[in-house]
């Protein structure tokens, strides 16, 4: 049984420790895929969940509202969506957190990497092609 919980987060764009990224956005905590090979399984110990990895997701319901407007801070900076969850997992169909984040990021003009194994990413192809077409 999947445990879904709506949470509010204090911040959503976090300085990254990844070698190829300046910032990271994780719109969810946990993942419905529950892949045995997933490197993000280690994150469970930081979540406060007793459920096994793949059986819970916390939805950062206010995440899109935390994307700032009218700033150049992220212009041409690298933002990775997501480093420890799948931003296009099944729960995204209902909550559309990732899609709303993409819409809010367009005016900020960052360089974007989106990591997913889900075909739901096709839903957001128009937003994603913005980065391909736009000459920053």
N, CA, C and O atoms as CSV, one atom per row, in Angstrom:
chain,resi,resn,atom,element,x,y,z
A,1,UNK,N,N,0.847,-1.190,0.000
A,1,UNK,CA,C,0.000,0.000,0.000
A,1,UNK,C,C,0.887,1.247,0.000
A,1,UNK,O,O,1.771,1.392,0.844
A,2,UNK,N,N,0.645,2.117,-0.930
A,2,UNK,CA,C,1.422,3.353,-1.065
A,2,UNK,C,C,0.921,4.386,-0.058
A,2,UNK,O,O,-0.278,4.647,0.032
A,3,UNK,N,N,1.840,4.963,0.689
A,3,UNK,CA,C,1.498,6.024,1.641
A,3,UNK,C,C,1.860,7.368,0.998
A,3,UNK,O,O,3.028,7.635,0.716
A,4,UNK,N,N,0.852,8.203,0.772
A,4,UNK,CA,C,1.039,9.516,0.159
A,4,UNK,C,C,0.743,10.571,1.221
A,4,UNK,O,O,-0.291,10.526,1.886
A,5,UNK,N,N,1.662,11.515,1.369
A,5,UNK,CA,C,1.480,12.585,2.351
A,5,UNK,C,C,1.828,13.916,1.698
A,5,UNK,O,O,2.866,14.042,1.048
A,6,UNK,N,N,0.963,14.904,1.872
A,6,UNK,CA,C,1.251,16.257,1.396
A,6,UNK,C,C,2.048,16.977,2.475
A,6,UNK,O,O,1.675,16.973,3.648
A,7,UNK,N,N,3.149,17.593,2.063
A,7,UNK,CA,C,3.962,18.348,3.013
A,7,UNK,C,C,4.270,19.725,2.431
A,7,UNK,O,O,4.196,19.938,1.221
A,8,UNK,N,N,4.611,20.641,3.310
A,8,UNK,CA,C,5.108,21.950,2.882
A,8,UNK,C,C,6.598,21.981,3.176
A,8,UNK,O,O,7.052,21.532,4.228
A,9,UNK,N,N,7.337,22.513,2.238
A,9,UNK,CA,C,8.782,22.606,2.382
A,9,UNK,C,C,9.183,24.068,2.501
A,9,UNK,O,O,8.466,24.951,2.031
A,10,UNK,N,N,10.313,24.324,3.119
A,10,UNK,CA,C,10.775,25.705,3.303
A,10,UNK,C,C,11.520,26.225,2.085
A,10,UNK,O,O,11.502,27.425,1.808
A,11,UNK,N,N,12.171,25.333,1.360
A,11,UNK,CA,C,12.906,25.742,0.157
A,11,UNK,C,C,12.831,24.610,-0.853
A,11,UNK,O,O,12.597,23.456,-0.492
A,12,UNK,N,N,13.032,24.949,-2.126
A,12,UNK,CA,C,12.953,23.925,-3.163
A,12,UNK,C,C,14.173,23.934,-4.076
A,12,UNK,O,O,14.552,22.882,-4.591
A,13,UNK,N,N,14.791,25.077,-4.291
A,13,UNK,CA,C,16.017,25.127,-5.095
A,13,UNK,C,C,17.191,25.105,-4.124
A,13,UNK,O,O,17.407,26.053,-3.369
A,14,UNK,N,N,17.940,24.020,-4.155
A,14,UNK,CA,C,19.000,23.791,-3.178
A,14,UNK,C,C,20.348,23.746,-3.893
A,14,UNK,O,O,20.462,23.172,-4.976
A,15,UNK,N,N,21.353,24.345,-3.293
A,15,UNK,CA,C,22.719,24.276,-3.824
A,15,UNK,C,C,23.106,22.809,-3.953
A,15,UNK,O,O,22.896,22.017,-3.034
A,16,UNK,N,N,23.667,22.459,-5.090
A,16,UNK,CA,C,23.978,21.066,-5.386
A,16,UNK,C,C,25.420,20.718,-5.053
A,16,UNK,O,O,26.324,21.547,-5.163
A,17,UNK,N,N,25.610,19.477,-4.644
A,17,UNK,CA,C,26.953,18.926,-4.473
A,17,UNK,C,C,27.321,18.019,-5.646
A,17,UNK,O,O,28.370,17.374,-5.631
A,18,UNK,N,N,26.463,17.972,-6.654
A,18,UNK,CA,C,26.741,17.159,-7.837
A,18,UNK,C,C,27.838,17.820,-8.663
A,18,UNK,O,O,27.910,19.047,-8.719
A,19,UNK,N,N,28.685,17.031,-9.298
A,19,UNK,CA,C,29.799,17.616,-10.055
A,19,UNK,C,C,29.358,18.457,-11.248
A,19,UNK,O,O,30.062,19.392,-11.630
A,20,UNK,N,N,28.215,18.146,-11.842
A,20,UNK,CA,C,27.785,18.869,-13.040
A,20,UNK,C,C,26.599,19.791,-12.800
A,20,UNK,O,O,25.931,20.188,-13.755
A,21,UNK,N,N,26.324,20.138,-11.561
A,21,UNK,CA,C,25.142,20.951,-11.310
A,21,UNK,C,C,25.364,22.018,-10.263
A,21,UNK,O,O,26.084,21.818,-9.285
A,22,UNK,N,N,24.730,23.160,-10.488
A,22,UNK,CA,C,24.795,24.246,-9.509
A,22,UNK,C,C,23.713,24.098,-8.444
A,22,UNK,O,O,23.955,24.327,-7.259
A,23,UNK,N,N,22.503,23.708,-8.890
A,23,UNK,CA,C,21.360,23.600,-7.987
A,23,UNK,C,C,20.580,22.330,-8.303
A,23,UNK,O,O,20.721,21.748,-9.379
A,24,UNK,N,N,19.753,21.912,-7.346
A,24,UNK,CA,C,18.908,20.735,-7.530
A,24,UNK,C,C,17.515,21.029,-6.980
A,24,UNK,O,O,17.355,21.756,-6.000
A,25,UNK,N,N,16.521,20.451,-7.629
A,25,UNK,CA,C,15.131,20.531,-7.180
A,25,UNK,C,C,14.604,19.106,-7.067
A,25,UNK,O,O,14.686,18.331,-8.020
A,26,UNK,N,N,14.065,18.763,-5.905
A,26,UNK,CA,C,13.424,17.469,-5.692
A,26,UNK,C,C,11.975,17.729,-5.282
A,26,UNK,O,O,11.717,18.053,-4.123
A,27,UNK,N,N,11.021,17.593,-6.214
A,27,UNK,CA,C,9.633,17.933,-5.914
A,27,UNK,C,C,8.914,16.938,-5.008
A,27,UNK,O,O,7.842,17.232,-4.480
A,28,UNK,N,N,9.503,15.774,-4.833
A,28,UNK,CA,C,8.916,14.730,-3.999
A,28,UNK,C,C,9.988,14.150,-3.083
A,28,UNK,O,O,11.185,14.277,-3.341
A,29,UNK,N,N,9.529,13.508,-2.002
A,29,UNK,CA,C,10.391,12.691,-1.145
A,29,UNK,C,C,9.884,11.269,-1.316
A,29,UNK,O,O,8.699,11.002,-1.116
A,30,UNK,N,N,10.762,10.365,-1.680
A,30,UNK,CA,C,10.340,9.001,-1.956
A,30,UNK,C,C,9.992,8.842,-3.423
A,30,UNK,O,O,10.066,9.789,-4.207
A,31,UNK,N,N,9.608,7.613,-3.779
A,31,UNK,CA,C,9.359,7.341,-5.195
A,31,UNK,C,C,8.457,6.121,-5.331
A,31,UNK,O,O,8.654,5.114,-4.650
A,32,UNK,N,N,7.472,6.215,-6.208
A,32,UNK,CA,C,6.559,5.097,-6.425
A,32,UNK,C,C,7.197,3.952,-7.200
A,32,UNK,O,O,6.693,2.829,-7.159
A,33,UNK,N,N,8.289,4.210,-7.902
A,33,UNK,CA,C,8.943,3.147,-8.674
A,33,UNK,C,C,9.542,2.077,-7.751
A,33,UNK,O,O,9.392,0.883,-8.009
A,34,UNK,N,N,10.212,2.497,-6.686
A,34,UNK,CA,C,10.810,1.552,-5.749
A,34,UNK,C,C,11.850,0.637,-6.359
A,34,UNK,O,O,11.963,-0.518,-5.950
A,35,UNK,N,N,12.603,1.113,-7.312
A,35,UNK,CA,C,13.591,0.290,-8.018
A,35,UNK,C,C,14.644,-0.268,-7.053
A,35,UNK,O,O,15.194,0.464,-6.231
A,36,UNK,N,N,14.908,-1.537,-7.163
A,36,UNK,CA,C,15.908,-2.198,-6.308
A,36,UNK,C,C,17.308,-1.643,-6.544
A,36,UNK,O,O,18.132,-1.628,-5.630
A,37,UNK,N,N,17.577,-1.192,-7.756
A,37,UNK,CA,C,18.908,-0.702,-8.127
A,37,UNK,C,C,19.094,0.796,-7.885
A,37,UNK,O,O,20.172,1.326,-8.153
A,38,UNK,N,N,18.083,1.479,-7.392
A,38,UNK,CA,C,18.129,2.941,-7.287
A,38,UNK,C,C,19.146,3.419,-6.251
A,38,UNK,O,O,19.143,2.973,-5.104
A,39,UNK,N,N,20.008,4.327,-6.674
A,39,UNK,CA,C,21.004,4.900,-5.768
A,39,UNK,C,C,20.365,5.791,-4.706
A,39,UNK,O,O,20.991,6.065,-3.683
A,40,UNK,N,N,19.133,6.249,-4.926
A,40,UNK,CA,C,18.482,7.171,-3.983
A,40,UNK,C,C,17.853,6.454,-2.790
A,40,UNK,O,O,17.333,7.109,-1.886
A,41,UNK,N,N,17.891,5.136,-2.770
A,41,UNK,CA,C,17.297,4.379,-1.657
A,41,UNK,C,C,17.891,4.788,-0.309
A,41,UNK,O,O,17.222,4.689,0.720
A,42,UNK,N,N,19.134,5.242,-0.311
A,42,UNK,CA,C,19.784,5.656,0.939
A,42,UNK,C,C,19.053,6.830,1.594
A,42,UNK,O,O,19.208,7.061,2.793
A,43,UNK,N,N,18.266,7.567,0.826
A,43,UNK,CA,C,17.567,8.747,1.341
A,43,UNK,C,C,16.509,8.399,2.384
A,43,UNK,O,O,16.131,9.255,3.184
A,44,UNK,N,N,16.032,7.173,2.389
A,44,UNK,CA,C,14.980,6.772,3.324
A,44,UNK,C,C,15.342,7.110,4.762
A,44,UNK,O,O,14.481,7.535,5.532
A,45,UNK,N,N,16.580,6.929,5.128
A,45,UNK,CA,C,16.980,7.166,6.521
A,45,UNK,C,C,16.833,8.629,6.938
A,45,UNK,O,O,16.824,8.929,8.131
A,46,UNK,N,N,16.719,9.538,5.976
A,46,UNK,CA,C,16.559,10.962,6.283
A,46,UNK,C,C,15.097,11.411,6.251
A,46,UNK,O,O,14.806,12.581,6.497
A,47,UNK,N,N,14.178,10.494,5.950
A,47,UNK,CA,C,12.785,10.877,5.728
A,47,UNK,C,C,11.890,10.755,6.951
A,47,UNK,O,O,10.838,11.391,7.006
A,48,UNK,N,N,12.282,9.960,7.920
A,48,UNK,CA,C,11.410,9.703,9.064
A,48,UNK,C,C,10.357,8.636,8.774
A,48,UNK,O,O,9.487,8.384,9.608
A,49,UNK,N,N,10.426,8.017,7.618
A,49,UNK,CA,C,9.465,6.974,7.249
A,49,UNK,C,C,9.968,5.612,7.696
A,49,UNK,O,O,11.155,5.306,7.584
A,50,UNK,N,N,9.048,4.796,8.207
A,50,UNK,CA,C,9.396,3.415,8.547
A,50,UNK,C,C,9.085,2.477,7.374
A,50,UNK,O,O,9.574,1.348,7.328
A,51,UNK,N,N,8.274,2.952,6.433
A,51,UNK,CA,C,7.918,2.149,5.263
A,51,UNK,C,C,9.158,1.895,4.403
A,51,UNK,O,O,10.134,2.644,4.458
A,52,UNK,N,N,9.099,0.846,3.625
A,52,UNK,CA,C,10.220,0.545,2.735
A,52,UNK,C,C,10.242,1.526,1.564
A,52,UNK,O,O,9.213,2.093,1.195
A,53,UNK,N,N,11.432,1.719,0.984
A,53,UNK,CA,C,11.592,2.592,-0.177
A,53,UNK,C,C,10.693,2.075,-1.304
A,53,UNK,O,O,10.693,0.885,-1.620
A,54,UNK,N,N,9.945,2.973,-1.889
A,54,UNK,CA,C,9.013,2.602,-2.945
A,54,UNK,C,C,7.583,2.467,-2.460
A,54,UNK,O,O,6.676,2.244,-3.262
A,55,UNK,N,N,7.366,2.601,-1.147
A,55,UNK,CA,C,6.005,2.490,-0.616
A,55,UNK,C,C,5.515,3.790,0.019
A,55,UNK,O,O,4.468,3.815,0.665
A,56,UNK,N,N,6.279,4.871,-0.167
A,56,UNK,CA,C,5.827,6.171,0.340
A,56,UNK,C,C,6.295,7.285,-0.586
A,56,UNK,O,O,7.326,7.178,-1.249
A,57,UNK,N,N,5.516,8.343,-0.611
A,57,UNK,CA,C,5.893,9.567,-1.316
A,57,UNK,C,C,5.339,10.747,-0.529
A,57,UNK,O,O,4.156,10.782,-0.190
A,58,UNK,N,N,6.200,11.703,-0.245
A,58,UNK,CA,C,5.766,12.984,0.306
A,58,UNK,C,C,5.722,13.972,-0.851
A,58,UNK,O,O,6.708,14.144,-1.567
A,59,UNK,N,N,4.587,14.613,-1.028
A,59,UNK,CA,C,4.384,15.576,-2.109
A,59,UNK,C,C,4.672,16.970,-1.561
A,59,UNK,O,O,3.980,17.438,-0.657
A,60,UNK,N,N,5.674,17.623,-2.094
A,60,UNK,CA,C,6.020,18.987,-1.663
A,60,UNK,C,C,5.040,19.949,-2.336
A,60,UNK,O,O,5.341,20.573,-3.354
A,61,UNK,N,N,3.883,20.039,-1.739
A,61,UNK,CA,C,2.724,20.678,-2.338
A,61,UNK,C,C,2.939,22.165,-2.651
A,61,UNK,O,O,2.326,22.693,-3.579
A,62,UNK,N,N,3.785,22.830,-1.901
A,62,UNK,CA,C,4.032,24.265,-2.116
A,62,UNK,C,C,5.284,24.538,-2.949
A,62,UNK,O,O,5.675,25.694,-3.107
A,63,UNK,N,N,5.908,23.509,-3.475
A,63,UNK,CA,C,7.180,23.669,-4.192
A,63,UNK,C,C,7.127,24.689,-5.330
A,63,UNK,O,O,8.018,25.534,-5.408
A,64,UNK,N,N,6.134,24.653,-6.211
A,64,UNK,CA,C,6.130,25.642,-7.304
A,64,UNK,C,C,6.090,27.091,-6.809
A,64,UNK,O,O,6.675,27.979,-7.429
A,65,UNK,N,N,5.409,27.319,-5.707
A,65,UNK,CA,C,5.308,28.679,-5.156
A,65,UNK,C,C,6.639,29.188,-4.614
A,65,UNK,O,O,6.799,30.390,-4.398
A,66,UNK,N,N,7.587,28.296,-4.393
A,66,UNK,CA,C,8.892,28.685,-3.854
A,66,UNK,C,C,9.905,29.031,-4.943
A,66,UNK,O,O,11.027,29.438,-4.641
A,67,UNK,N,N,9.518,28.874,-6.198
A,67,UNK,CA,C,10.388,29.287,-7.307
A,67,UNK,C,C,10.273,30.805,-7.413
A,67,UNK,O,O,9.186,31.319,-7.677
A,68,UNK,N,N,11.370,31.528,-7.213
A,68,UNK,CA,C,11.289,32.996,-7.207
A,68,UNK,C,C,11.006,33.567,-8.594
A,68,UNK,O,O,11.372,32.982,-9.614
A,69,UNK,N,N,10.361,34.698,-8.603
A,69,UNK,CA,C,10.089,35.393,-9.865
A,69,UNK,C,C,11.031,36.578,-9.999
A,69,UNK,O,O,11.461,37.164,-9.005
A,70,UNK,N,N,11.344,36.920,-11.239
A,70,UNK,CA,C,12.085,38.145,-11.521
A,70,UNK,C,C,13.494,38.205,-10.966
A,70,UNK,O,O,13.934,39.265,-10.521
A,71,UNK,N,N,14.205,37.100,-10.981
A,71,UNK,CA,C,15.587,37.095,-10.500
A,71,UNK,C,C,16.511,36.564,-11.596
A,71,UNK,O,O,16.108,35.732,-12.409
A,72,UNK,N,N,17.719,37.039,-11.612
A,72,UNK,CA,C,18.732,36.524,-12.543
A,72,UNK,C,C,19.670,35.530,-11.866
A,72,UNK,O,O,20.633,35.067,-12.477
A,73,UNK,N,N,19.392,35.205,-10.618
A,73,UNK,CA,C,20.269,34.327,-9.841
A,73,UNK,C,C,20.505,32.977,-10.528
A,73,UNK,O,O,21.591,32.408,-10.414
A,74,UNK,N,N,19.507,32.468,-11.233
A,74,UNK,CA,C,19.603,31.134,-11.831
A,74,UNK,C,C,19.839,31.173,-13.339
A,74,UNK,O,O,19.931,30.125,-13.978
A,75,UNK,N,N,19.938,32.359,-13.906
A,75,UNK,CA,C,20.147,32.504,-15.349
A,75,UNK,C,C,21.457,31.816,-15.741
A,75,UNK,O,O,22.529,32.139,-15.228
A,76,UNK,N,N,21.338,30.864,-16.659
A,76,UNK,CA,C,22.464,30.088,-17.183
A,76,UNK,C,C,23.163,29.229,-16.130
A,76,UNK,O,O,24.245,28.702,-16.390
A,77,UNK,N,N,22.571,29.080,-14.963
A,77,UNK,CA,C,23.066,28.136,-13.957
A,77,UNK,C,C,22.423,26.782,-14.239
A,77,UNK,O,O,21.346,26.710,-14.832
A,78,UNK,N,N,23.075,25.732,-13.821
A,78,UNK,CA,C,22.567,24.386,-14.036
A,78,UNK,C,C,21.646,23.980,-12.886
A,78,UNK,O,O,22.036,24.019,-11.719
A,79,UNK,N,N,20.420,23.591,-13.234
A,79,UNK,CA,C,19.470,23.075,-12.249
A,79,UNK,C,C,19.103,21.652,-12.656
A,79,UNK,O,O,18.679,21.409,-13.786
A,80,UNK,N,N,19.270,20.714,-11.723
A,80,UNK,CA,C,18.908,19.318,-11.951
A,80,UNK,C,C,17.585,19.019,-11.267
A,80,UNK,O,O,17.429,19.269,-10.072
A,81,UNK,N,N,16.643,18.490,-12.012
A,81,UNK,CA,C,15.368,18.006,-11.474
A,81,UNK,C,C,15.349,16.511,-11.761
A,81,UNK,O,O,15.185,16.172,-12.933
A,82,UNK,N,N,15.483,15.676,-10.919
A,82,UNK,CA,C,15.680,15.582,-9.501
A,82,UNK,C,C,16.845,14.648,-9.243
A,82,UNK,O,O,17.153,13.787,-10.067
A,83,UNK,N,N,17.477,14.813,-8.125
A,83,UNK,CA,C,18.644,13.985,-7.824
A,83,UNK,C,C,18.307,12.761,-6.983
A,83,UNK,O,O,19.047,11.777,-7.024
A,84,UNK,N,N,17.213,12.787,-6.223
A,84,UNK,CA,C,16.903,11.656,-5.338
A,84,UNK,C,C,15.428,11.230,-5.369
A,84,UNK,O,O,14.945,10.608,-4.423
A,85,UNK,N,N,14.730,11.554,-6.424
A,85,UNK,CA,C,13.359,11.092,-6.634
A,85,UNK,C,C,13.073,11.196,-8.124
A,85,UNK,O,O,13.797,11.882,-8.844
A,86,UNK,N,N,12.040,10.533,-8.591
A,86,UNK,CA,C,11.670,10.675,-10.001
A,86,UNK,C,C,10.622,11.781,-10.103
A,86,UNK,O,O,9.531,11.645,-9.551
A,87,UNK,N,N,10.936,12.869,-10.799
A,87,UNK,CA,C,10.010,13.993,-10.868
A,87,UNK,C,C,8.764,13.711,-11.703
A,87,UNK,O,O,7.800,14.475,-11.660
A,88,UNK,N,N,8.782,12.613,-12.463
A,88,UNK,CA,C,7.654,12.267,-13.337
A,88,UNK,C,C,7.027,10.932,-12.949
A,88,UNK,O,O,6.402,10.273,-13.781
A,89,UNK,N,N,7.191,10.529,-11.685
A,89,UNK,CA,C,6.595,9.285,-11.221
A,89,UNK,C,C,5.067,9.380,-11.278
A,89,UNK,O,O,4.523,10.461,-11.504
A,90,UNK,N,N,4.383,8.271,-11.077
A,90,UNK,CA,C,2.927,8.206,-11.247
A,90,UNK,C,C,2.162,9.275,-10.472
A,90,UNK,O,O,1.171,9.801,-10.979
A,91,UNK,N,N,2.585,9.599,-9.291
A,91,UNK,CA,C,1.883,10.590,-8.463
A,91,UNK,C,C,1.866,11.971,-9.119
A,91,UNK,O,O,1.003,12.794,-8.811
A,92,UNK,N,N,2.807,12.226,-10.013
A,92,UNK,CA,C,2.878,13.499,-10.742
A,92,UNK,C,C,1.643,13.711,-11.615
A,92,UNK,O,O,1.251,14.853,-11.856
A,93,UNK,N,N,1.035,12.643,-12.085
A,93,UNK,CA,C,-0.198,12.779,-12.889
A,93,UNK,C,C,-1.270,13.533,-12.112
A,93,UNK,O,O,-2.011,14.331,-12.687
A,94,UNK,N,N,-1.353,13.287,-10.831
A,94,UNK,CA,C,-2.379,13.925,-9.997
A,94,UNK,C,C,-1.967,15.326,-9.553
A,94,UNK,O,O,-2.751,16.267,-9.676
A,95,UNK,N,N,-0.750,15.475,-9.041
A,95,UNK,CA,C,-0.362,16.730,-8.392
A,95,UNK,C,C,0.293,17.748,-9.325
A,95,UNK,O,O,0.230,18.949,-9.064
A,96,UNK,N,N,0.914,17.291,-10.398
A,96,UNK,CA,C,1.534,18.179,-11.406
A,96,UNK,C,C,2.543,19.166,-10.806
A,96,UNK,O,O,2.665,20.295,-11.281
A,97,UNK,N,N,3.249,18.751,-9.785
A,97,UNK,CA,C,4.245,19.612,-9.131
A,97,UNK,C,C,5.402,19.900,-10.090
A,97,UNK,O,O,5.827,21.048,-10.224
A,98,UNK,N,N,5.904,18.873,-10.749
A,98,UNK,CA,C,7.027,19.063,-11.671
A,98,UNK,C,C,6.640,19.973,-12.830
A,98,UNK,O,O,7.406,20.860,-13.206
A,99,UNK,N,N,5.478,19.760,-13.385
A,99,UNK,CA,C,5.033,20.609,-14.499
A,99,UNK,C,C,4.952,22.075,-14.070
A,99,UNK,O,O,5.398,22.962,-14.798
A,100,UNK,N,N,4.392,22.326,-12.905
A,100,UNK,CA,C,4.281,23.706,-12.408
A,100,UNK,C,C,5.663,24.308,-12.160
A,100,UNK,O,O,5.884,25.493,-12.407
A,101,UNK,N,N,6.583,23.491,-11.675
A,101,UNK,CA,C,7.961,23.962,-11.469
A,101,UNK,C,C,8.587,24.333,-12.808
A,101,UNK,O,O,9.218,25.384,-12.925
A,102,UNK,N,N,8.422,23.487,-13.813
A,102,UNK,CA,C,8.966,23.791,-15.142
A,102,UNK,C,C,8.413,25.113,-15.674
A,102,UNK,O,O,9.159,25.930,-16.216
A,103,UNK,N,N,7.118,25.319,-15.520
A,103,UNK,CA,C,6.498,26.566,-15.980
A,103,UNK,C,C,7.080,27.779,-15.263
A,103,UNK,O,O,7.288,28.827,-15.874
A,104,UNK,N,N,7.341,27.635,-13.970
A,104,UNK,CA,C,7.898,28.749,-13.184
A,104,UNK,C,C,9.370,28.992,-13.507
A,104,UNK,O,O,9.856,30.115,-13.365
A,105,UNK,N,N,10.086,27.951,-13.942
A,105,UNK,CA,C,11.513,28.090,-14.245
A,105,UNK,C,C,11.784,28.768,-15.588
A,105,UNK,O,O,12.827,29.400,-15.753
A,106,UNK,N,N,10.881,28.652,-16.534
A,106,UNK,CA,C,11.128,29.179,-17.883
A,106,UNK,C,C,11.620,30.624,-17.867
A,106,UNK,O,O,12.632,30.909,-18.507
A,107,UNK,N,N,10.958,31.554,-17.169
A,107,UNK,CA,C,11.446,32.945,-17.202
A,107,UNK,C,C,12.811,33.142,-16.536
A,107,UNK,O,O,13.483,34.140,-16.795
A,108,UNK,N,N,13.225,32.200,-15.682
A,108,UNK,CA,C,14.510,32.331,-14.981
A,108,UNK,C,C,15.679,31.905,-15.864
A,108,UNK,O,O,16.830,32.215,-15.554
A,109,UNK,N,N,15.405,31.211,-16.943
A,109,UNK,CA,C,16.377,30.813,-17.960
A,109,UNK,C,C,17.586,30.032,-17.439
A,109,UNK,O,O,18.722,30.356,-17.786
A,110,UNK,N,N,17.357,29.007,-16.609
A,110,UNK,CA,C,18.496,28.174,-16.210
A,110,UNK,C,C,18.794,27.130,-17.281
A,110,UNK,O,O,17.990,26.909,-18.187
A,111,UNK,N,N,19.951,26.493,-17.170
A,111,UNK,CA,C,20.232,25.278,-17.935
A,111,UNK,C,C,19.603,24.147,-17.139
A,111,UNK,O,O,19.756,24.098,-15.919
A,112,UNK,N,N,18.913,23.252,-17.791
A,112,UNK,CA,C,18.096,22.276,-17.084
A,112,UNK,C,C,18.476,20.850,-17.431
A,112,UNK,O,O,18.682,20.514,-18.597
A,113,UNK,N,N,18.567,20.008,-16.395
A,113,UNK,CA,C,18.682,18.562,-16.545
A,113,UNK,C,C,17.506,17.960,-15.794
A,113,UNK,O,O,17.263,18.312,-14.640
A,114,UNK,N,N,16.776,17.060,-16.433
A,114,UNK,CA,C,15.657,16.389,-15.787
A,114,UNK,C,C,15.930,14.893,-15.838
A,114,UNK,O,O,16.086,14.321,-16.917
A,115,UNK,N,N,15.988,14.262,-14.669
A,115,UNK,CA,C,16.314,12.838,-14.578
A,115,UNK,C,C,15.037,12.063,-14.267
A,115,UNK,O,O,14.432,12.253,-13.212
A,116,UNK,N,N,14.629,11.189,-15.188
A,116,UNK,CA,C,13.424,10.382,-14.992
A,116,UNK,C,C,13.530,9.078,-15.768
A,116,UNK,O,O,14.290,8.976,-16.731
A,117,UNK,N,N,12.771,8.095,-15.344
A,117,UNK,CA,C,12.622,6.865,-16.119
A,117,UNK,C,C,11.186,6.733,-16.617
A,117,UNK,O,O,10.826,5.721,-17.220
A,118,UNK,N,N,10.373,7.747,-16.368
A,118,UNK,CA,C,8.954,7.702,-16.674
A,118,UNK,C,C,8.633,8.305,-18.040
A,118,UNK,O,O,9.237,9.297,-18.446
A,119,UNK,N,N,7.686,7.702,-18.739
A,119,UNK,CA,C,7.242,8.280,-20.006
A,119,UNK,C,C,6.309,9.475,-19.800
A,119,UNK,O,O,5.925,10.127,-20.771
A,120,UNK,N,N,5.947,9.767,-18.576
A,120,UNK,CA,C,5.127,10.949,-18.290
A,120,UNK,C,C,5.849,12.235,-18.684
A,120,UNK,O,O,5.211,13.271,-18.866
A,121,UNK,N,N,7.147,12.176,-18.813
A,121,UNK,CA,C,7.926,13.344,-19.224
A,121,UNK,C,C,7.449,13.875,-20.580
A,121,UNK,O,O,7.601,15.063,-20.866
A,122,UNK,N,N,6.883,13.018,-21.402
A,122,UNK,CA,C,6.380,13.437,-22.714
A,122,UNK,C,C,5.278,14.486,-22.557
A,122,UNK,O,O,5.121,15.344,-23.425
A,123,UNK,N,N,4.527,14.431,-21.487
A,123,UNK,CA,C,3.475,15.413,-21.223
A,123,UNK,C,C,4.038,16.831,-21.200
A,123,UNK,O,O,3.365,17.780,-21.600
A,124,UNK,N,N,5.266,16.965,-20.732
A,124,UNK,CA,C,5.887,18.278,-20.558
A,124,UNK,C,C,6.846,18.632,-21.692
A,124,UNK,O,O,7.700,19.505,-21.537
A,125,UNK,N,N,6.707,17.964,-22.811
A,125,UNK,CA,C,7.663,18.139,-23.906
A,125,UNK,C,C,7.718,19.584,-24.391
A,125,UNK,O,O,8.789,20.069,-24.756
A,126,UNK,N,N,6.592,20.274,-24.401
A,126,UNK,CA,C,6.575,21.661,-24.859
A,126,UNK,C,C,7.450,22.540,-23.961
A,126,UNK,O,O,8.231,23.355,-24.452
A,127,UNK,N,N,7.314,22.368,-22.649
A,127,UNK,CA,C,8.142,23.128,-21.718
A,127,UNK,C,C,9.615,22.753,-21.865
A,127,UNK,O,O,10.489,23.618,-21.808
A,128,UNK,N,N,9.882,21.477,-22.052
A,128,UNK,CA,C,11.269,21.031,-22.170
A,128,UNK,C,C,11.915,21.513,-23.461
A,128,UNK,O,O,13.102,21.836,-23.476
A,129,UNK,N,N,11.152,21.564,-24.537
A,129,UNK,CA,C,11.703,22.072,-25.793
A,129,UNK,C,C,12.007,23.560,-25.720
A,129,UNK,O,O,12.779,24.075,-26.529
A,130,UNK,N,N,11.412,24.253,-24.766
A,130,UNK,CA,C,11.723,25.672,-24.586
A,130,UNK,C,C,13.230,25.856,-24.410
A,130,UNK,O,O,13.823,26.765,-24.990
A,131,UNK,N,N,13.841,24.991,-23.609
A,131,UNK,CA,C,15.280,25.107,-23.359
A,131,UNK,C,C,16.084,24.798,-24.618
A,131,UNK,O,O,17.144,25.384,-24.835
A,132,UNK,N,N,15.596,23.899,-25.433
A,132,UNK,CA,C,16.291,23.550,-26.674
A,132,UNK,C,C,16.207,24.696,-27.688
A,132,UNK,O,O,17.180,24.980,-28.387
A,133,UNK,N,N,15.049,25.350,-27.765
A,133,UNK,CA,C,14.822,26.394,-28.764
A,133,UNK,C,C,15.364,27.752,-28.342
A,133,UNK,O,O,15.790,28.545,-29.182
A,134,UNK,N,N,15.348,28.014,-27.067
A,134,UNK,CA,C,15.708,29.344,-26.565
A,134,UNK,C,C,17.213,29.553,-26.673
A,134,UNK,O,O,17.996,28.702,-26.252
A,135,UNK,N,N,17.607,30.669,-27.228
A,135,UNK,CA,C,19.028,31.012,-27.316
A,135,UNK,C,C,19.360,31.936,-26.153
A,135,UNK,O,O,19.159,33.147,-26.234
A,136,UNK,N,N,19.865,31.360,-25.079
A,136,UNK,CA,C,20.170,32.169,-23.886
A,136,UNK,C,C,21.449,32.900,-24.136
A,136,UNK,O,O,21.912,33.647,-23.274
